[in-house]
């Protein structure tokens, strides 16, 4: 049975909404197992989200409508990004051509801006510190991602995610080109930063000094906190999807929209994400954390790798 394109598009969004907490839970469980602990259930993230949905939402006195609407804006941005990138199919679905890879990056930036603004609007010192740190990281990461996307666009001849996937899928020589390898490595470094992994901080840290993203949510509670936690899992899921379906392993997607191929694409996508998650966990548990002020050096190294990717393309290496 062939599904209509709008149904497949809905399946992409539902895959993001339903499987992103499971990915977070699997990574948390793998971290605990490697550390020699029993660890939480892989479904713990679902339980946390449901727990917050059942709690009362409290609003700080200094806050405004920005504080209340930010969680919805962030989640809406992440759900929209899922319609622009190849999550399950090799062909573009309705609305997929409304934005290119930079359009998706702008939606990521809008979600981060809304979250940071809500942290500042709360009036909490910890949330304010987390917002300023997250904004600083975003300013440093964005130039690197722009160079990465430009490199891949030069190699594939397009800036549309679906077209990038098709170009790389039909020519593995492009995947193995030095410029593309360097761009993929730079994106992976930024993925570590954006998901709060080594070597910047621990994603599960509870001390103020090591918190960046989570500190912005200090004053949120109830359903708003649930949406932020859900959005954090969705952001990680989307970054992993771009990494595996656009840059690294652009295979295993549905080409005809049949129920069987879409189901296979969901299983394949999650398997590829688990593989990347194991690598991330191995890095996180192997290397010592860097101090917070070292973040600029790490991101600067990623920027240098991205610039080398452009250079490798221009001079025709490989």
N, C-alpha and C positions, 0 to 999 in steps of 0.2 A: 504494500500500500504506500502510495506517494503522498506525503503530507504537503499541504499548500504552503507557499513561502511564508505567509504571515504566521502559520502555526509553528514552523521551524524557528522563526525569529522569536516567538514566545518561548519556545523550548530553550533557546540560548539564554534568555533572561532568567528563566526558571532554573537552569543549570547553575548560573551564577548565584542566585538567591539560595538555593537548597544545598549546594555542594561546597560553597565557600567556608561555612563553619566546620564542615567535616575535614577539609584540608587543614585548617588551623588546628583542629583536634589531633589529627594524625601527626603533624609536625611536633606539637607539644608532647605527645606520647613518645615519639622517637627520641626527643631530647632527654626525657626522663629515663628511658631504657638505656641509652648510651651512658648516662650518668650513674647507672646502677640502681635506679629507683623504680618503684612500681609505676608511678606516674598516673595522671588522670585518664579517664575513659576518652576514647576518640570522639565521643558524643558530648563531652563536657561543655563545649562551646554552645551547643544547642540548649543545654540546660541553663547555662548562664543567661543566654538571651531571653529565654522564656521566663526565668526568674525575674529579670528586670522589667519585662513587660507587665508582670503582675504587681509590681510595686508602684507606689505613688510617686508622681513627678513633683519635685519641689523647685521653686524658682527663687534665686537669690534676689534680694531687694534691689540692688543696683542694675539688674539686667533689664533688657528690653526685648522687643519681638525678635531681634537678631539671635538671642540666646535660644529661643524656642523653635525657630525655623531652621537653624543650621543643620540639625540631624537629618531633616527631610531633604534639604538641598544636597547634602553630601551623598545620601543613598540614591537620590534621583540621578545625580551625575554618574555614579558607578553603574546604575542600571542602563543608562543611555549609552555608556561606552561599550557595553556588551552587545549593542545593536550595530556597532561600527566596525568591530574586529571579527576575524574568523574564529569563532568559538567552536562551532560544530560543522560548518560547511565550507566547501571550497569556492562556492559561488556567492555573490553578494545577495543579501536578502533585502526586503523593503526597508528603506531608510538608511541602508549601509553606506550609500554613496553621498550622504548629506555632509559627511565630514571625513577628512583625511587623517593621517596618523598624528599630525599636529593638532587637529581638532580634538582628538581624544586626549592629547596632552593638556590642552586648554581646559577640558572638563576635569581632569585630575587636579589641575591648579585651582579651578573654581571650588571643588570640594575641599581642598586643603585651606583655601582662603576663608571659606565659610566657617570651617571648624576653628581656625585660628581666631577669627573675629568673635566667635561665640565664647572662646576662652577669655579673650580680653574683656568682652562685655559682661562676663560673670562677676568681675571685680575681685577675683581671687588672685593672690600673688603667685601661687603655684601654677594656676592655669595661664596666667600672663607670661610667666617664664617659659612654660611649655610652648605657648603660641609663638613667642619670639624666637625660640630655638628652632621650631619647625619651619618658620618663615625663613630663617637664615639658611637652613639645610635646603629648602626648596629653591632659594635663589642660587645656591651653589650647584645644585643638581641639574637644574633646567638647561644651562648651556651644554652640559655633557650630553643630555638626552637629545638636544637639537642636533649636535654633531653626529650622534649615532643615527638618528633618523635620516639626516642628509646623506650619510654614507650609504645606508641601505637603499635610499631613493636613487642615488647615483648608480648603484650596482644594478638595481632592478628596473630603473627607468620610470618609476612611478612612486607616488606618495600615498596611494590608497592601500590599506592593510590587506584587503583581499587580493589585489593585484600583486602586492609584494609576495604574498604566500604562493600565488600561482607561478610567479617568475622563479622563485627559489625552488619550488617543488618540481618544476620541469627542467631545471638545470642545476644539478648538484655541484657543478663546477663553480657556480656563483656562491654556493654555501661555503665552499672550501677556499674561496679567494682570501688572501691575507687581509684585505680591507674589511671583508665581512666578518672574519674571525675576530679581528680587533674590535669592530663595532659591537659584536655580540659579547665579547669580554667586558667592554666598557658598560654595556647595559646591565650585565650581571652584577657588576660592582655597584651600580646605582640601585639595582633591585635589593641588594643587601642593605643599603642605606634606607630606602623607602619602606622596607618591611621591618626595620628596627633590629636587624640581625648583626652578627659579628661583622666587622670589628668595631662598630660604633657603640652599641649598647645591647642589653638583653631585652628582648621583647616582653619578658615577664617580670622585669625589674619593678620593685616597689619603692625603692629609695629615690628621693627627689633628684639627686645628682645624675642618676642614670636615665631619667625619664624624659622623653621628648614628646612623642605622640600622645601617650596616655595622660600626660599631665594636663592637656587641654580639656579633658573631660571631667576634671576633678569636681566641678560644681553641678554636673548633670546627674540626673537620677531617673529611676523609673523607665518608661518607654524611650525617653531620649537617650539614656545610657545604652539601652538595648540596641537602638538604631546605630549609635556610634560603634559599638562592638561589632555589630553585623557589618557595618560599612568598612571597618578595618579588615575584616575577613574578605569582603568583596574586593577591596583594593588589592590585597595580596593575591587573590585568585586572578584578577585581571592582569596584573603584572606577570604572573606566571604564564598566563595564556598568551600574552604578547611574546614572551620569551620563547616558549616551546612551539607555538603555532605560526609565528611570523618569522622568528629569527633562527631558532636552533633546529627544530624537528617539524617542519611544515608538512607532516604526513598524518594519515589516520582520520581524515575528515570525510564527511559525507559529500558525495558528488551528485547524488540524485534526489536526496530528500526523502528516501524511503524510511519507514520506521526502523527497520533492521540496521541500516547504515547510520542513522542518527543515534541509535542506542549504542552501536559500536564506537561512534565518535566520542560519545560521553565517557565510555569506559577507557578508551585510548587516551583521551585528554587527561583524565584523572590519574592514569598510570604514569604518564609523562610528568605530571606535576609531582607525584610522589617521588619519582626518580630525582627530580631537581630538589625537592624538599630534603631528601636524604643527603644530597651533596651539601646543601646549605647547613643542615644540622651538623654534619661532619666538620665543616669549617667553623661553625659557631662553638663547638665543644672542643676543638683542637687548639685554636688560637686564643691567646689572652685578649681581653678587651682593651681597646685603645682609650686613652683619656679623652674627655669631651673636646678639648681644644685641638686634638689631633684630627678631628673630623675634616678640617679643611685640607690637610695633607692627603688623606685618603681620597676625597672627592677630586682633588687636584690631579692625583695619579690617574683616576678614571677619565678626567678631561683630556689628559695627555694621551691616553690610549685612544680616545675617540678622535683626537686630532691626527694621530698617526694613521688611523683608518682612512681619513680623508686624503692624507698624503700618499698612502699606499695606492689608493685608487687613482689619484692624479698622475703619479709616475708610472702607473701600469704594472705594479709588482704582481706577479702571479697571473 
